[in-house]
């Protein structure tokens, strides 16, 4: 399969991931379902690797994948500086209990 569809078509899934990535880098941690956290984690790792590159083309790719240029500025200037000596593994998923409404397994996605 390769990826999780999350019950959405491709454009809705892409929009969901863009907004989650933007919120994740803005707040540096988000609370979501486990499956969404696992999917966004890989995308966030790719974005931090792009930010560590730091060139203009990487910045343009990052702007295309998020919804806020201020978040990209924070990603390149602050977050990437923390991980200059680290070779991957920038995110952590902490499992919570089930959600109260529908018992979906919840998790916190945060930067290490």
C-alpha positions as CSV (number, residue, x, y, z in Angstrom):
1,X,0.0,0.0,0.0
2,X,2.7,2.5,0.9
3,X,0.6,5.1,2.8
4,X,-2.6,5.5,4.7
5,X,-5.6,7.0,2.9
6,X,-7.4,8.1,6.1
7,X,-10.8,7.9,4.4
8,X,-10.1,10.9,2.2
9,X,-9.5,11.6,-1.4
10,X,-6.0,12.7,-2.4
11,X,-6.7,16.5,-2.4
12,X,-8.3,16.4,1.0
13,X,-5.5,14.2,2.4
14,X,-2.9,16.6,1.0
15,X,-4.7,19.6,2.5
16,X,-4.9,17.8,5.8
17,X,-1.2,17.1,5.9
18,X,-0.3,20.7,4.9
19,X,-2.4,22.2,7.7
20,X,-1.0,19.6,10.2
21,X,2.6,20.3,9.2
22,X,2.0,24.0,9.5
23,X,0.5,23.7,13.0
24,X,3.2,21.2,14.0
25,X,6.1,23.5,13.2
26,X,4.2,26.5,14.6
27,X,3.6,24.9,18.0
28,X,6.3,22.2,17.9
29,X,3.8,19.6,19.2
30,X,0.3,18.6,18.2
31,X,-2.3,16.1,19.6
32,X,-3.9,14.0,16.9
33,X,-4.8,10.4,16.2
34,X,-2.0,7.8,16.1
35,X,-2.4,7.1,12.3
36,X,-2.3,10.8,11.4
37,X,0.7,11.3,13.7
38,X,2.6,8.4,12.0
39,X,2.0,9.9,8.6
40,X,2.8,13.5,9.5
41,X,5.9,12.4,11.3
42,X,7.6,11.2,8.1
43,X,6.7,14.4,6.3
44,X,8.0,16.5,9.2
45,X,11.3,14.6,9.1
46,X,11.6,15.4,5.4
47,X,10.9,19.1,6.0
48,X,13.6,19.4,8.7
49,X,16.1,17.7,6.4
50,X,15.2,20.3,3.8
51,X,15.6,23.1,6.3
52,X,19.1,21.7,7.3
53,X,20.1,22.1,3.6
54,X,19.1,25.7,3.8
55,X,19.5,26.7,0.2
56,X,16.9,28.7,-1.9
57,X,15.4,25.7,-3.6
58,X,14.9,23.9,-0.3
59,X,13.2,27.0,1.1
60,X,10.9,27.2,-2.0
61,X,10.0,23.5,-1.6
62,X,9.2,24.1,2.1
63,X,7.0,27.1,1.3
64,X,5.1,24.9,-1.3
65,X,4.5,22.2,1.3
66,X,3.3,24.4,4.2
67,X,0.7,27.2,4.3
68,X,2.6,29.9,6.1
69,X,5.9,31.6,5.2
70,X,6.4,32.6,8.9
71,X,6.4,28.9,9.8
72,X,9.0,28.3,7.1
73,X,11.2,31.1,8.5
74,X,11.0,29.5,12.0
75,X,11.7,26.1,10.5
76,X,14.9,27.3,8.7
77,X,16.2,29.7,11.3
78,X,15.3,28.0,14.7
79,X,14.3,24.4,14.3
80,X,17.0,23.4,11.7
81,X,19.7,24.9,13.9
82,X,18.8,22.5,16.8
83,X,19.3,19.5,14.6
84,X,22.5,20.3,12.7
85,X,24.5,17.4,14.3
86,X,21.6,14.9,14.3
87,X,21.1,12.4,11.5
88,X,17.3,11.9,11.5
89,X,14.9,11.0,14.3
90,X,13.6,14.6,14.9
91,X,10.1,13.7,16.0
92,X,8.6,11.6,18.8
93,X,5.2,10.0,19.1
94,X,3.8,9.6,22.6
95,X,0.7,7.5,22.8
96,X,-2.3,8.7,24.8
97,X,-5.5,6.9,25.6
98,X,-8.5,6.6,23.4
99,X,-10.5,9.7,22.5
100,X,-13.6,10.3,24.5
101,X,-16.1,10.6,21.6
102,X,-15.2,7.7,19.3
103,X,-12.4,5.8,21.2
104,X,-9.9,6.6,18.4
105,X,-6.3,6.0,19.7
106,X,-4.7,9.4,20.3
107,X,-1.1,10.5,20.3
108,X,1.1,13.5,20.8
109,X,3.6,14.3,18.0
110,X,6.5,16.5,19.2
111,X,10.0,17.5,18.3
112,X,12.8,15.7,20.2
